[in-house]
């Protein structure tokens, strides 16, 4: 898997897990599946940072996002 794709998927999965965790906690249910989603996203982000030479900087993330999006749409 490409490190750019892993980074973007990790950010998306992590972002989607936060509302799911809050929903589960507000309904007094254990957040098992949403915690798995958060851990999967964190794992993808760690994989991307470790496999990309030099890592990523915060200001690079929008450029990486749109380059990945352009590869799949174009």
N, CA and C atoms as a LAMMPS dump frame, in Angstrom:
ITEM: TIMESTEP
0
ITEM: NUMBER OF ATOMS
222
ITEM: BOX BOUNDS ff ff ff
-5.0000000000000000e+02 5.0000000000000000e+02
-5.0000000000000000e+02 5.0000000000000000e+02
-5.0000000000000000e+02 5.0000000000000000e+02
ITEM: ATOMS id mol type element x y z
1 1 1 N 0.849 -1.167 0
2 1 2 C 0 0 0
3 1 3 C 0.897 1.234 0
4 2 1 N 0.514 2.191 -0.763
5 2 2 C 1.224 3.456 -0.85
6 2 3 C 1.121 4.189 0.485
7 3 1 N 2.199 4.824 0.928
8 3 2 C 2.175 5.51 2.225
9 3 3 C 1.229 6.709 2.219
10 4 1 N 1.093 7.379 1.064
11 4 2 C 0.16 8.505 0.992
12 4 3 C -1.285 8.02 1.177
13 5 1 N -1.622 6.925 0.527
14 5 2 C -2.968 6.362 0.651
15 5 3 C -3.224 5.893 2.082
16 6 1 N -2.235 5.266 2.706
17 6 2 C -2.387 4.809 4.083
18 6 3 C -2.619 5.992 5.021
19 7 1 N -1.912 7.092 4.801
20 7 2 C -2.092 8.274 5.64
21 7 3 C -3.501 8.827 5.519
22 8 1 N -3.981 8.969 4.313
23 8 2 C -5.311 9.536 4.101
24 8 3 C -6.391 8.61 4.646
25 9 1 N -6.269 7.304 4.411
26 9 2 C -7.252 6.365 4.958
27 9 3 C -7.237 6.377 6.485
28 10 1 N -6.064 6.49 7.072
29 10 2 C -5.963 6.56 8.522
30 10 3 C -6.628 7.799 9.093
31 11 1 N -6.43 8.924 8.438
32 11 2 C -7.063 10.165 8.9
33 11 3 C -8.575 10.077 8.771
34 12 1 N -9.057 9.527 7.668
35 12 2 C -10.503 9.402 7.456
36 12 3 C -11.115 8.438 8.466
37 13 1 N -10.485 7.277 8.669
38 13 2 C -11.018 6.314 9.64
39 13 3 C -11.006 6.885 11.057
40 14 1 N -9.948 7.588 11.407
41 14 2 C -9.892 8.213 12.724
42 14 3 C -10.951 9.281 12.904
43 15 1 N -11.189 10.06 11.861
44 15 2 C -12.232 11.082 11.935
45 15 3 C -13.63 10.503 12.033
46 16 1 N -13.861 9.395 11.334
47 16 2 C -15.177 8.761 11.401
48 16 3 C -15.415 8.036 12.722
49 17 1 N -14.363 7.662 13.395
50 17 2 C -14.539 6.933 14.647
51 17 3 C -14.964 7.832 15.802
52 18 1 N -14.627 9.096 15.761
53 18 2 C -14.928 9.983 16.879
54 18 3 C -16.439 10.146 17.102
55 19 1 N -17.252 10.438 16.072
56 19 2 C -18.696 10.503 16.324
57 19 3 C -19.286 9.157 16.76
58 20 1 N -18.722 8.069 16.242
59 20 2 C -19.215 6.747 16.633
60 20 3 C -18.913 6.468 18.104
61 21 1 N -17.747 6.843 18.56
62 21 2 C -17.397 6.659 19.975
63 21 3 C -18.305 7.494 20.858
64 22 1 N -18.524 8.747 20.485
65 22 2 C -19.403 9.61 21.287
66 22 3 C -20.831 9.091 21.313
67 23 1 N -21.305 8.572 20.193
68 23 2 C -22.653 8.015 20.138
69 23 3 C -22.779 6.792 21.036
70 24 1 N -21.8 5.918 20.988
71 24 2 C -21.842 4.732 21.839
72 24 3 C -21.778 5.088 23.314
73 25 1 N -20.943 6.036 23.665
74 25 2 C -20.829 6.428 25.064
75 25 3 C -22.092 7.123 25.564
76 26 1 N -22.74 7.901 24.714
77 26 2 C -23.959 8.594 25.15
78 26 3 C -25.128 7.632 25.342
79 27 1 N -25.087 6.482 24.674
80 27 2 C -26.141 5.478 24.817
81 27 3 C -25.743 4.372 25.783
82 28 1 N -24.666 4.592 26.551
83 28 2 C -24.177 3.643 27.549
84 28 3 C -23.883 2.266 26.965
85 29 1 N -23.321 2.254 25.764
86 29 2 C -22.88 1.011 25.125
87 29 3 C -21.364 1.04 25.036
88 30 1 N -20.735 -0.116 25.11
89 30 2 C -19.265 -0.12 24.971
90 30 3 C -18.865 0.178 23.523
91 31 1 N -17.92 1.067 23.322
92 31 2 C -17.523 1.459 21.959
93 31 3 C -16.532 0.484 21.337
94 32 1 N -16.925 -0.768 21.157
95 32 2 C -15.998 -1.782 20.647
96 32 3 C -15.651 -1.551 19.18
97 33 1 N -16.659 -1.476 18.338
98 33 2 C -16.38 -1.348 16.901
99 33 3 C -15.771 0.012 16.572
100 34 1 N -16.214 1.05 17.249
101 34 2 C -15.646 2.369 16.97
102 34 3 C -14.218 2.481 17.509
103 35 1 N -13.912 1.793 18.589
104 35 2 C -12.532 1.776 19.076
105 35 3 C -11.637 1.016 18.109
106 36 1 N -12.157 -0.076 17.525
107 36 2 C -11.406 -0.801 16.505
108 36 3 C -11.145 0.089 15.292
109 37 1 N -12.129 0.892 14.918
110 37 2 C -11.976 1.822 13.807
111 37 3 C -10.892 2.856 14.117
112 38 1 N -10.886 3.36 15.337
113 38 2 C -9.872 4.329 15.746
114 38 3 C -8.484 3.707 15.758
115 39 1 N -8.361 2.487 16.266
116 39 2 C -7.064 1.813 16.282
117 39 3 C -6.578 1.484 14.877
118 40 1 N -7.491 1.131 13.993
119 40 2 C -7.106 0.865 12.604
120 40 3 C -6.588 2.135 11.932
121 41 1 N -7.272 3.249 12.168
122 41 2 C -6.825 4.518 11.615
123 41 3 C -5.474 4.932 12.16
124 42 1 N -5.271 4.749 13.459
125 42 2 C -3.98 5.093 14.064
126 42 3 C -2.872 4.197 13.521
127 43 1 N -3.176 2.928 13.321
128 43 2 C -2.187 2.013 12.762
129 43 3 C -1.794 2.388 11.35
130 44 1 N -2.778 2.801 10.548
131 44 2 C -2.474 3.225 9.182
132 44 3 C -1.626 4.496 9.169
133 45 1 N -1.912 5.413 10.076
134 45 2 C -1.128 6.65 10.15
135 45 3 C 0.314 6.339 10.56
136 46 1 N 0.482 5.473 11.548
137 46 2 C 1.837 5.098 11.989
138 46 3 C 2.585 4.403 10.861
139 47 1 N 1.915 3.497 10.158
140 47 2 C 2.546 2.812 9.025
141 47 3 C 2.99 3.828 7.971
142 48 1 N 2.124 4.791 7.664
143 48 2 C 2.444 5.777 6.633
144 48 3 C 3.635 6.642 7.04
145 49 1 N 3.654 7.077 8.285
146 49 2 C 4.748 7.94 8.739
147 49 3 C 6.071 7.18 8.759
148 50 1 N 6.025 5.914 9.174
149 50 2 C 7.266 5.138 9.247
150 50 3 C 7.767 4.7 7.88
151 51 1 N 6.865 4.49 6.93
152 51 2 C 7.301 3.998 5.623
153 51 3 C 7.636 5.116 4.643
154 52 1 N 7.224 6.339 4.929
155 52 2 C 7.543 7.47 4.056
156 52 3 C 8.897 8.032 4.46
157 53 1 N 9.834 8.149 3.526
158 53 2 C 11.153 8.678 3.88
159 53 3 C 11.06 10.12 4.389
160 54 1 N 11.528 10.337 5.583
161 54 2 C 11.494 11.669 6.166
162 54 3 C 10.193 11.995 6.871
163 55 1 N 9.199 11.126 6.812
164 55 2 C 7.917 11.373 7.473
165 55 3 C 7.094 12.433 6.758
166 56 1 N 6.076 12.897 7.428
167 56 2 C 5.189 13.932 6.888
168 56 3 C 5.201 15.136 7.804
169 57 1 N 4.992 16.294 7.223
170 57 2 C 4.777 17.514 7.999
171 57 3 C 3.301 17.87 7.899
172 58 1 N 2.802 18.618 8.849
173 58 2 C 1.384 18.979 8.889
174 58 3 C 0.966 19.729 7.629
175 59 1 N 1.812 20.599 7.127
176 59 2 C 1.45 21.387 5.944
177 59 3 C 1.438 20.567 4.664
178 60 1 N 1.969 19.353 4.698
179 60 2 C 1.95 18.491 3.523
180 60 3 C 0.638 17.726 3.371
181 61 1 N -0.134 17.601 4.418
182 61 2 C -1.311 16.736 4.41
183 61 3 C -2.35 17.153 3.363
184 62 1 N -2.686 18.452 3.196
185 62 2 C -3.643 18.787 2.126
186 62 3 C -3.132 18.424 0.727
187 63 1 N -1.852 18.64 0.477
188 63 2 C -1.293 18.276 -0.831
189 63 3 C -1.344 16.771 -1.05
190 64 1 N -1.045 16.011 -0.014
191 64 2 C -1.099 14.551 -0.109
192 64 3 C -2.532 14.098 -0.354
193 65 1 N -3.479 14.711 0.363
194 65 2 C -4.886 14.338 0.201
195 65 3 C -5.356 14.552 -1.234
196 66 1 N -5.054 15.709 -1.781
197 66 2 C -5.533 15.996 -3.137
198 66 3 C -4.762 15.213 -4.207
199 67 1 N -3.511 14.862 -3.937
200 67 2 C -2.806 14.019 -4.908
201 67 3 C -3.366 12.603 -4.913
202 68 1 N -3.733 12.078 -3.754
203 68 2 C -4.368 10.758 -3.692
204 68 3 C -5.734 10.809 -4.34
205 69 1 N -6.502 11.851 -4.066
206 69 2 C -7.818 12.011 -4.669
207 69 3 C -7.709 12.135 -6.186
208 70 1 N -6.708 12.854 -6.655
209 70 2 C -6.506 13.004 -8.099
210 70 3 C -6.124 11.705 -8.777
211 71 1 N -5.367 10.859 -8.077
212 71 2 C -5.003 9.561 -8.655
213 71 3 C -6.216 8.668 -8.839
214 72 1 N -7.175 8.748 -7.938
215 72 2 C -8.345 7.871 -8.04
216 72 3 C -9.458 8.435 -8.908
217 73 1 N -9.518 9.739 -9.046
218 73 2 C -10.564 10.334 -9.873
219 73 3 C -10.096 10.595 -11.294
220 74 1 N -8.813 10.743 -11.479
221 74 2 C -8.286 11.099 -12.792
222 74 3 C -7.749 9.99 -13.608
